[in-house]
Amino acid sequence: MNTLTTAATRLVVAALSRLTSLNLRSDRGSGVVETIIIVAGFAGLAFTVYLAVSGKVNGWISNIPGASGP
């Protein structure tokens, strides 16, 4: 049981140490503009994929006999 308690304590101390070091270096990384550009790029890519897939799906559905309604 002491080994388990020691391991848990070391894990908690290591996690707290890591969180503290992350807070000290929080100003590193991309700025707001770069993040907006990346998000806009992914949104454009997702929209392009959506258009391609929806066109294929509509084409497949139109080939099904009786799919247009009663």
PyMOL Python script that loads the backbone (N, CA, C, O; Angstrom):
from pymol import cmd

cmd.read_pdbstr("""\
ATOM      1  N   MET A   1       0.829  -1.192   0.000  1.00  0.00           N
ATOM      2  CA  MET A   1       0.000   0.000   0.000  1.00  0.00           C
ATOM      3  C   MET A   1       0.870   1.251   0.000  1.00  0.00           C
ATOM      4  O   MET A   1       0.496   2.252  -0.611  1.00  0.00           O
ATOM      5  N   ASN A   2       2.014   1.220   0.665  1.00  0.00           N
ATOM      6  CA  ASN A   2       2.905   2.380   0.674  1.00  0.00           C
ATOM      7  C   ASN A   2       3.433   2.673  -0.719  1.00  0.00           C
ATOM      8  O   ASN A   2       3.600   3.834  -1.093  1.00  0.00           O
ATOM      9  N   THR A   3       3.696   1.628  -1.483  1.00  0.00           N
ATOM     10  CA  THR A   3       4.190   1.831  -2.842  1.00  0.00           C
ATOM     11  C   THR A   3       3.130   2.516  -3.701  1.00  0.00           C
ATOM     12  O   THR A   3       3.445   3.402  -4.496  1.00  0.00           O
ATOM     13  N   LEU A   4       1.895   2.107  -3.541  1.00  0.00           N
ATOM     14  CA  LEU A   4       0.801   2.713  -4.294  1.00  0.00           C
ATOM     15  C   LEU A   4       0.615   4.176  -3.896  1.00  0.00           C
ATOM     16  O   LEU A   4       0.417   5.033  -4.757  1.00  0.00           O
ATOM     17  N   THR A   5       0.675   4.455  -2.631  1.00  0.00           N
ATOM     18  CA  THR A   5       0.533   5.836  -2.154  1.00  0.00           C
ATOM     19  C   THR A   5       1.690   6.694  -2.649  1.00  0.00           C
ATOM     20  O   THR A   5       1.492   7.841  -3.050  1.00  0.00           O
ATOM     21  N   THR A   6       2.873   6.148  -2.621  1.00  0.00           N
ATOM     22  CA  THR A   6       4.045   6.882  -3.102  1.00  0.00           C
ATOM     23  C   THR A   6       3.927   7.164  -4.592  1.00  0.00           C
ATOM     24  O   THR A   6       4.225   8.271  -5.042  1.00  0.00           O
ATOM     25  N   ALA A   7       3.500   6.179  -5.352  1.00  0.00           N
ATOM     26  CA  ALA A   7       3.349   6.372  -6.794  1.00  0.00           C
ATOM     27  C   ALA A   7       2.280   7.416  -7.100  1.00  0.00           C
ATOM     28  O   ALA A   7       2.459   8.255  -7.983  1.00  0.00           O
ATOM     29  N   ALA A   8       1.179   7.365  -6.376  1.00  0.00           N
ATOM     30  CA  ALA A   8       0.112   8.344  -6.587  1.00  0.00           C
ATOM     31  C   ALA A   8       0.576   9.743  -6.227  1.00  0.00           C
ATOM     32  O   ALA A   8       0.268  10.706  -6.930  1.00  0.00           O
ATOM     33  N   THR A   9       1.313   9.857  -5.139  1.00  0.00           N
ATOM     34  CA  THR A   9       1.830  11.161  -4.715  1.00  0.00           C
ATOM     35  C   THR A   9       2.797  11.712  -5.751  1.00  0.00           C
ATOM     36  O   THR A   9       2.743  12.897  -6.081  1.00  0.00           O
ATOM     37  N   ARG A  10       3.682  10.863  -6.266  1.00  0.00           N
ATOM     38  CA  ARG A  10       4.628  11.317  -7.286  1.00  0.00           C
ATOM     39  C   ARG A  10       3.913  11.741  -8.558  1.00  0.00           C
ATOM     40  O   ARG A  10       4.315  12.705  -9.209  1.00  0.00           O
ATOM     41  N   LEU A  11       2.864  11.030  -8.908  1.00  0.00           N
ATOM     42  CA  LEU A  11       2.097  11.374 -10.092  1.00  0.00           C
ATOM     43  C   LEU A  11       1.427  12.738  -9.936  1.00  0.00           C
ATOM     44  O   LEU A  11       1.452  13.555 -10.856  1.00  0.00           O
ATOM     45  N   VAL A  12       0.835  12.977  -8.781  1.00  0.00           N
ATOM     46  CA  VAL A  12       0.179  14.265  -8.526  1.00  0.00           C
ATOM     47  C   VAL A  12       1.200  15.392  -8.521  1.00  0.00           C
ATOM     48  O   VAL A  12       0.942  16.458  -9.082  1.00  0.00           O
ATOM     49  N   VAL A  13       2.347  15.179  -7.902  1.00  0.00           N
ATOM     50  CA  VAL A  13       3.387  16.210  -7.867  1.00  0.00           C
ATOM     51  C   VAL A  13       3.902  16.499  -9.271  1.00  0.00           C
ATOM     52  O   VAL A  13       4.136  17.657  -9.617  1.00  0.00           O
ATOM     53  N   ALA A  14       4.079  15.462 -10.081  1.00  0.00           N
ATOM     54  CA  ALA A  14       4.550  15.655 -11.449  1.00  0.00           C
ATOM     55  C   ALA A  14       3.521  16.418 -12.279  1.00  0.00           C
ATOM     56  O   ALA A  14       3.878  17.295 -13.066  1.00  0.00           O
ATOM     57  N   ALA A  15       2.249  16.085 -12.102  1.00  0.00           N
ATOM     58  CA  ALA A  15       1.192  16.782 -12.834  1.00  0.00           C
ATOM     59  C   ALA A  15       1.125  18.255 -12.434  1.00  0.00           C
ATOM     60  O   ALA A  15       0.998  19.127 -13.294  1.00  0.00           O
ATOM     61  N   LEU A  16       1.209  18.530 -11.145  1.00  0.00           N
ATOM     62  CA  LEU A  16       1.184  19.925 -10.685  1.00  0.00           C
ATOM     63  C   LEU A  16       2.402  20.689 -11.182  1.00  0.00           C
ATOM     64  O   LEU A  16       2.297  21.858 -11.554  1.00  0.00           O
ATOM     65  N   SER A  17       3.536  20.041 -11.190  1.00  0.00           N
ATOM     66  CA  SER A  17       4.753  20.673 -11.697  1.00  0.00           C
ATOM     67  C   SER A  17       4.610  21.002 -13.176  1.00  0.00           C
ATOM     68  O   SER A  17       5.009  22.078 -13.620  1.00  0.00           O
ATOM     69  N   ARG A  18       4.045  20.079 -13.930  1.00  0.00           N
ATOM     70  CA  ARG A  18       3.852  20.302 -15.367  1.00  0.00           C
ATOM     71  C   ARG A  18       2.864  21.441 -15.613  1.00  0.00           C
ATOM     72  O   ARG A  18       3.099  22.284 -16.479  1.00  0.00           O
ATOM     73  N   LEU A  19       1.773  21.477 -14.867  1.00  0.00           N
ATOM     74  CA  LEU A  19       0.800  22.560 -15.023  1.00  0.00           C
ATOM     75  C   LEU A  19       1.408  23.913 -14.685  1.00  0.00           C
ATOM     76  O   LEU A  19       1.120  24.911 -15.345  1.00  0.00           O
ATOM     77  N   THR A  20       2.233  23.945 -13.674  1.00  0.00           N
ATOM     78  CA  THR A  20       2.895  25.196 -13.293  1.00  0.00           C
ATOM     79  C   THR A  20       3.834  25.655 -14.391  1.00  0.00           C
ATOM     80  O   THR A  20       3.887  26.843 -14.709  1.00  0.00           O
ATOM     81  N   SER A  21       4.577  24.724 -14.973  1.00  0.00           N
ATOM     82  CA  SER A  21       5.500  25.112 -16.048  1.00  0.00           C
ATOM     83  C   SER A  21       4.740  25.559 -17.289  1.00  0.00           C
ATOM     84  O   SER A  21       5.222  26.423 -18.019  1.00  0.00           O
ATOM     85  N   LEU A  22       3.570  24.996 -17.545  1.00  0.00           N
ATOM     86  CA  LEU A  22       2.771  25.444 -18.682  1.00  0.00           C
ATOM     87  C   LEU A  22       2.261  26.863 -18.465  1.00  0.00           C
ATOM     88  O   LEU A  22       2.210  27.657 -19.404  1.00  0.00           O
ATOM     89  N   ASN A  23       1.887  27.181 -17.242  1.00  0.00           N
ATOM     90  CA  ASN A  23       1.404  28.529 -16.943  1.00  0.00           C
ATOM     91  C   ASN A  23       2.515  29.561 -17.101  1.00  0.00           C
ATOM     92  O   ASN A  23       2.251  30.699 -17.489  1.00  0.00           O
ATOM     93  N   LEU A  24       3.740  29.177 -16.808  1.00  0.00           N
ATOM     94  CA  LEU A  24       4.847  30.118 -16.937  1.00  0.00           C
ATOM     95  C   LEU A  24       5.145  30.408 -18.407  1.00  0.00           C
ATOM     96  O   LEU A  24       5.619  31.495 -18.736  1.00  0.00           O
ATOM     97  N   ARG A  25       4.875  29.451 -19.292  1.00  0.00           N
ATOM     98  CA  ARG A  25       5.165  29.614 -20.706  1.00  0.00           C
ATOM     99  C   ARG A  25       3.886  29.825 -21.509  1.00  0.00           C
ATOM    100  O   ARG A  25       3.846  29.454 -22.682  1.00  0.00           O
ATOM    101  N   SER A  26       2.859  30.396 -20.935  1.00  0.00           N
ATOM    102  CA  SER A  26       1.561  30.510 -21.606  1.00  0.00           C
ATOM    103  C   SER A  26       1.579  31.520 -22.748  1.00  0.00           C
ATOM    104  O   SER A  26       0.681  31.494 -23.589  1.00  0.00           O
ATOM    105  N   ASP A  27       2.567  32.406 -22.805  1.00  0.00           N
ATOM    106  CA  ASP A  27       2.588  33.408 -23.854  1.00  0.00           C
ATOM    107  C   ASP A  27       3.206  32.868 -25.146  1.00  0.00           C
ATOM    108  O   ASP A  27       3.268  33.588 -26.143  1.00  0.00           O
ATOM    109  N   ARG A  28       3.655  31.635 -25.146  1.00  0.00           N
ATOM    110  CA  ARG A  28       4.207  31.041 -26.361  1.00  0.00           C
ATOM    111  C   ARG A  28       3.075  30.513 -27.227  1.00  0.00           C
ATOM    112  O   ARG A  28       2.050  30.071 -26.709  1.00  0.00           O
ATOM    113  N   GLY A  29       3.250  30.555 -28.521  1.00  0.00           N
ATOM    114  CA  GLY A  29       2.248  30.007 -29.420  1.00  0.00           C
ATOM    115  C   GLY A  29       1.772  31.036 -30.415  1.00  0.00           C
ATOM    116  O   GLY A  29       2.305  32.144 -30.489  1.00  0.00           O
ATOM    117  N   SER A  30       0.779  30.667 -31.170  1.00  0.00           N
ATOM    118  CA  SER A  30       0.261  31.538 -32.213  1.00  0.00           C
ATOM    119  C   SER A  30      -0.600  32.645 -31.623  1.00  0.00           C
ATOM    120  O   SER A  30      -1.157  32.523 -30.532  1.00  0.00           O
ATOM    121  N   GLY A  31      -0.684  33.705 -32.370  1.00  0.00           N
ATOM    122  CA  GLY A  31      -1.531  34.808 -31.969  1.00  0.00           C
ATOM    123  C   GLY A  31      -2.955  34.588 -32.436  1.00  0.00           C
ATOM    124  O   GLY A  31      -3.288  33.553 -33.014  1.00  0.00           O
ATOM    125  N   VAL A  32      -3.780  35.570 -32.177  1.00  0.00           N
ATOM    126  CA  VAL A  32      -5.199  35.472 -32.502  1.00  0.00           C
ATOM    127  C   VAL A  32      -5.413  35.421 -34.016  1.00  0.00           C
ATOM    128  O   VAL A  32      -6.235  34.646 -34.504  1.00  0.00           O
ATOM    129  N   VAL A  33      -4.674  36.245 -34.753  1.00  0.00           N
ATOM    130  CA  VAL A  33      -4.857  36.310 -36.200  1.00  0.00           C
ATOM    131  C   VAL A  33      -4.498  34.982 -36.850  1.00  0.00           C
ATOM    132  O   VAL A  33      -5.222  34.499 -37.720  1.00  0.00           O
ATOM    133  N   GLU A  34      -3.383  34.388 -36.431  1.00  0.00           N
ATOM    134  CA  GLU A  34      -2.981  33.104 -36.996  1.00  0.00           C
ATOM    135  C   GLU A  34      -4.015  32.029 -36.698  1.00  0.00           C
ATOM    136  O   GLU A  34      -4.310  31.192 -37.552  1.00  0.00           O
ATOM    137  N   THR A  35      -4.561  32.048 -35.500  1.00  0.00           N
ATOM    138  CA  THR A  35      -5.581  31.067 -35.130  1.00  0.00           C
ATOM    139  C   THR A  35      -6.836  31.240 -35.973  1.00  0.00           C
ATOM    140  O   THR A  35      -7.425  30.252 -36.412  1.00  0.00           O
ATOM    141  N   ILE A  36      -7.251  32.473 -36.204  1.00  0.00           N
ATOM    142  CA  ILE A  36      -8.433  32.738 -37.029  1.00  0.00           C
ATOM    143  C   ILE A  36      -8.201  32.249 -38.455  1.00  0.00           C
ATOM    144  O   ILE A  36      -9.102  31.678 -39.068  1.00  0.00           O
ATOM    145  N   ILE A  37      -7.003  32.469 -38.985  1.00  0.00           N
ATOM    146  CA  ILE A  37      -6.695  32.016 -40.346  1.00  0.00           C
ATOM    147  C   ILE A  37      -6.746  30.497 -40.434  1.00  0.00           C
ATOM    148  O   ILE A  37      -7.276  29.952 -41.402  1.00  0.00           O
ATOM    149  N   ILE A  38      -6.203  29.810 -39.440  1.00  0.00           N
ATOM    150  CA  ILE A  38      -6.217  28.347 -39.433  1.00  0.00           C
ATOM    151  C   ILE A  38      -7.647  27.821 -39.346  1.00  0.00           C
ATOM    152  O   ILE A  38      -8.023  26.905 -40.078  1.00  0.00           O
ATOM    153  N   VAL A  39      -8.442  28.403 -38.450  1.00  0.00           N
ATOM    154  CA  VAL A  39      -9.834  27.960 -38.295  1.00  0.00           C
ATOM    155  C   VAL A  39     -10.628  28.224 -39.570  1.00  0.00           C
ATOM    156  O   VAL A  39     -11.431  27.386 -39.981  1.00  0.00           O
ATOM    157  N   ALA A  40     -10.417  29.364 -40.191  1.00  0.00           N
ATOM    158  CA  ALA A  40     -11.118  29.672 -41.444  1.00  0.00           C
ATOM    159  C   ALA A  40     -10.712  28.700 -42.550  1.00  0.00           C
ATOM    160  O   ALA A  40     -11.547  28.301 -43.361  1.00  0.00           O
ATOM    161  N   GLY A  41      -9.449  28.320 -42.586  1.00  0.00           N
ATOM    162  CA  GLY A  41      -8.989  27.344 -43.570  1.00  0.00           C
ATOM    163  C   GLY A  41      -9.656  25.998 -43.385  1.00  0.00           C
ATOM    164  O   GLY A  41     -10.105  25.379 -44.351  1.00  0.00           O
ATOM    165  N   PHE A  42      -9.721  25.542 -42.135  1.00  0.00           N
ATOM    166  CA  PHE A  42     -10.387  24.262 -41.865  1.00  0.00           C
ATOM    167  C   PHE A  42     -11.885  24.341 -42.172  1.00  0.00           C
ATOM    168  O   PHE A  42     -12.469  23.368 -42.650  1.00  0.00           O
ATOM    169  N   ALA A  43     -12.504  25.479 -41.902  1.00  0.00           N
ATOM    170  CA  ALA A  43     -13.926  25.637 -42.209  1.00  0.00           C
ATOM    171  C   ALA A  43     -14.152  25.585 -43.720  1.00  0.00           C
ATOM    172  O   ALA A  43     -15.111  24.968 -44.183  1.00  0.00           O
ATOM    173  N   GLY A  44     -13.285  26.223 -44.480  1.00  0.00           N
ATOM    174  CA  GLY A  44     -13.393  26.176 -45.936  1.00  0.00           C
ATOM    175  C   GLY A  44     -13.195  24.769 -46.468  1.00  0.00           C
ATOM    176  O   GLY A  44     -13.905  24.338 -47.377  1.00  0.00           O
ATOM    177  N   LEU A  45     -12.241  24.059 -45.907  1.00  0.00           N
ATOM    178  CA  LEU A  45     -12.006  22.671 -46.313  1.00  0.00           C
ATOM    179  C   LEU A  45     -13.216  21.799 -45.987  1.00  0.00           C
ATOM    180  O   LEU A  45     -13.630  20.976 -46.804  1.00  0.00           O
ATOM    181  N   ALA A  46     -13.777  21.975 -44.807  1.00  0.00           N
ATOM    182  CA  ALA A  46     -14.953  21.196 -44.411  1.00  0.00           C
ATOM    183  C   ALA A  46     -16.140  21.497 -45.333  1.00  0.00           C
ATOM    184  O   ALA A  46     -16.882  20.586 -45.697  1.00  0.00           O
ATOM    185  N   PHE A  47     -16.323  22.754 -45.710  1.00  0.00           N
ATOM    186  CA  PHE A  47     -17.415  23.115 -46.604  1.00  0.00           C
ATOM    187  C   PHE A  47     -17.225  22.493 -47.982  1.00  0.00           C
ATOM    188  O   PHE A  47     -18.187  22.032 -48.596  1.00  0.00           O
ATOM    189  N   THR A  48     -15.985  22.478 -48.468  1.00  0.00           N
ATOM    190  CA  THR A  48     -15.689  21.864 -49.761  1.00  0.00           C
ATOM    191  C   THR A  48     -15.973  20.372 -49.745  1.00  0.00           C
ATOM    192  O   THR A  48     -16.554  19.835 -50.688  1.00  0.00           O
ATOM    193  N   VAL A  49     -15.565  19.705 -48.679  1.00  0.00           N
ATOM    194  CA  VAL A  49     -15.841  18.269 -48.543  1.00  0.00           C
ATOM    195  C   VAL A  49     -17.341  18.034 -48.457  1.00  0.00           C
ATOM    196  O   VAL A  49     -17.854  17.090 -49.059  1.00  0.00           O
ATOM    197  N   TYR A  50     -18.048  18.875 -47.722  1.00  0.00           N
ATOM    198  CA  TYR A  50     -19.513  18.751 -47.614  1.00  0.00           C
ATOM    199  C   TYR A  50     -20.166  18.863 -48.981  1.00  0.00           C
ATOM    200  O   TYR A  50     -21.039  18.062 -49.317  1.00  0.00           O
ATOM    201  N   LEU A  51     -19.758  19.841 -49.768  1.00  0.00           N
ATOM    202  CA  LEU A  51     -20.357  20.008 -51.094  1.00  0.00           C
ATOM    203  C   LEU A  51     -20.092  18.795 -51.980  1.00  0.00           C
ATOM    204  O   LEU A  51     -20.981  18.344 -52.703  1.00  0.00           O
ATOM    205  N   ALA A  52     -18.873  18.271 -51.924  1.00  0.00           N
ATOM    206  CA  ALA A  52     -18.543  17.104 -52.746  1.00  0.00           C
ATOM    207  C   ALA A  52     -19.358  15.884 -52.331  1.00  0.00           C
ATOM    208  O   ALA A  52     -19.888  15.166 -53.179  1.00  0.00           O
ATOM    209  N   VAL A  53     -19.455  15.656 -51.035  1.00  0.00           N
ATOM    210  CA  VAL A  53     -20.176  14.486 -50.544  1.00  0.00           C
ATOM    211  C   VAL A  53     -21.670  14.628 -50.781  1.00  0.00           C
ATOM    212  O   VAL A  53     -22.321  13.662 -51.178  1.00  0.00           O
ATOM    213  N   SER A  54     -22.225  15.801 -50.550  1.00  0.00           N
ATOM    214  CA  SER A  54     -23.668  15.970 -50.740  1.00  0.00           C
ATOM    215  C   SER A  54     -24.044  15.811 -52.208  1.00  0.00           C
ATOM    216  O   SER A  54     -25.117  15.290 -52.511  1.00  0.00           O
ATOM    217  N   GLY A  55     -23.191  16.244 -53.117  1.00  0.00           N
ATOM    218  CA  GLY A  55     -23.458  16.045 -54.533  1.00  0.00           C
ATOM    219  C   GLY A  55     -23.475  14.564 -54.895  1.00  0.00           C
ATOM    220  O   GLY A  55     -24.335  14.111 -55.649  1.00  0.00           O
ATOM    221  N   LYS A  56     -22.519  13.816 -54.350  1.00  0.00           N
ATOM    222  CA  LYS A  56     -22.479  12.371 -54.596  1.00  0.00           C
ATOM    223  C   LYS A  56     -23.718  11.686 -54.023  1.00  0.00           C
ATOM    224  O   LYS A  56     -24.335  10.851 -54.685  1.00  0.00           O
ATOM    225  N   VAL A  57     -24.076  12.041 -52.802  1.00  0.00           N
ATOM    226  CA  VAL A  57     -25.229  11.409 -52.154  1.00  0.00           C
ATOM    227  C   VAL A  57     -26.510  11.709 -52.929  1.00  0.00           C
ATOM    228  O   VAL A  57     -27.330  10.815 -53.138  1.00  0.00           O
ATOM    229  N   ASN A  58     -26.686  12.949 -53.353  1.00  0.00           N
ATOM    230  CA  ASN A  58     -27.881  13.288 -54.137  1.00  0.00           C
ATOM    231  C   ASN A  58     -27.903  12.527 -55.458  1.00  0.00           C
ATOM    232  O   ASN A  58     -28.967  12.116 -55.920  1.00  0.00           O
ATOM    233  N   GLY A  59     -26.738  12.337 -56.066  1.00  0.00           N
ATOM    234  CA  GLY A  59     -26.670  11.553 -57.291  1.00  0.00           C
ATOM    235  C   GLY A  59     -27.048  10.100 -57.063  1.00  0.00           C
ATOM    236  O   GLY A  59     -27.758   9.506 -57.875  1.00  0.00           O
ATOM    237  N   TRP A  60     -26.578   9.525 -55.964  1.00  0.00           N
ATOM    238  CA  TRP A  60     -26.914   8.135 -55.650  1.00  0.00           C
ATOM    239  C   TRP A  60     -28.411   7.986 -55.362  1.00  0.00           C
ATOM    240  O   TRP A  60     -29.041   7.025 -55.803  1.00  0.00           O
ATOM    241  N   ILE A  61     -28.964   8.929 -54.629  1.00  0.00           N
ATOM    242  CA  ILE A  61     -30.382   8.854 -54.272  1.00  0.00           C
ATOM    243  C   ILE A  61     -31.249   8.985 -55.521  1.00  0.00           C
ATOM    244  O   ILE A  61     -32.268   8.306 -55.646  1.00  0.00           O
ATOM    245  N   SER A  62     -30.848   9.848 -56.437  1.00  0.00           N
ATOM    246  CA  SER A  62     -31.655  10.022 -57.645  1.00  0.00           C
ATOM    247  C   SER A  62     -31.626   8.777 -58.532  1.00  0.00           C
ATOM    248  O   SER A  62     -32.515   8.604 -59.366  1.00  0.00           O
ATOM    249  N   ASN A  63     -30.632   7.911 -58.373  1.00  0.00           N
ATOM    250  CA  ASN A  63     -30.558   6.679 -59.157  1.00  0.00           C
ATOM    251  C   ASN A  63     -31.412   5.548 -58.560  1.00  0.00           C
ATOM    252  O   ASN A  63     -31.601   4.517 -59.206  1.00  0.00           O
ATOM    253  N   ILE A  64     -31.918   5.726 -57.362  1.00  0.00           N
ATOM    254  CA  ILE A  64     -32.739   4.690 -56.722  1.00  0.00           C
ATOM    255  C   ILE A  64     -34.148   4.785 -57.299  1.00  0.00           C
ATOM    256  O   ILE A  64     -34.751   5.857 -57.280  1.00  0.00           O
ATOM    257  N   PRO A  65     -34.679   3.669 -57.814  1.00  0.00           N
ATOM    258  CA  PRO A  65     -36.034   3.715 -58.363  1.00  0.00           C
ATOM    259  C   PRO A  65     -37.056   4.009 -57.262  1.00  0.00           C
ATOM    260  O   PRO A  65     -37.050   3.373 -56.209  1.00  0.00           O
ATOM    261  N   GLY A  66     -37.922   4.970 -57.518  1.00  0.00           N
ATOM    262  CA  GLY A  66     -38.964   5.308 -56.568  1.00  0.00           C
ATOM    263  C   GLY A  66     -38.494   6.187 -55.425  1.00  0.00           C
ATOM    264  O   GLY A  66     -39.228   6.378 -54.455  1.00  0.00           O
ATOM    265  N   ALA A  67     -37.293   6.725 -55.516  1.00  0.00           N
ATOM    266  CA  ALA A  67     -36.768   7.547 -54.426  1.00  0.00           C
ATOM    267  C   ALA A  67     -37.303   8.968 -54.450  1.00  0.00           C
ATOM    268  O   ALA A  67     -37.145   9.705 -53.477  1.00  0.00           O
ATOM    269  N   SER A  68     -37.932   9.359 -55.546  1.00  0.00           N
ATOM    270  CA  SER A  68     -38.411  10.730 -55.659  1.00  0.00           C
ATOM    271  C   SER A  68     -39.759  10.950 -55.003  1.00  0.00           C
ATOM    272  O   SER A  68     -40.242  12.081 -54.961  1.00  0.00           O
ATOM    273  N   GLY A  69     -40.368   9.919 -54.500  1.00  0.00           N
ATOM    274  CA  GLY A  69     -41.647  10.073 -53.810  1.00  0.00           C
ATOM    275  C   GLY A  69     -42.706   9.193 -54.415  1.00  0.00           C
ATOM    276  O   GLY A  69     -42.437   8.463 -55.369  1.00  0.00           O
ATOM    277  N   PRO A  70     -43.918   9.250 -53.872  1.00  0.00           N
ATOM    278  CA  PRO A  70     -45.006   8.373 -54.358  1.00  0.00           C
ATOM    279  C   PRO A  70     -45.546   8.786 -55.704  1.00  0.00           C
ATOM    280  O   PRO A  70     -46.455   8.144 -56.228  1.00  0.00           O
TER     281      PRO A  70
END
""", "prot")
cmd.dss("prot")
cmd.show_as("cartoon", "prot")
cmd.util.cbc("prot")
cmd.orient("prot")
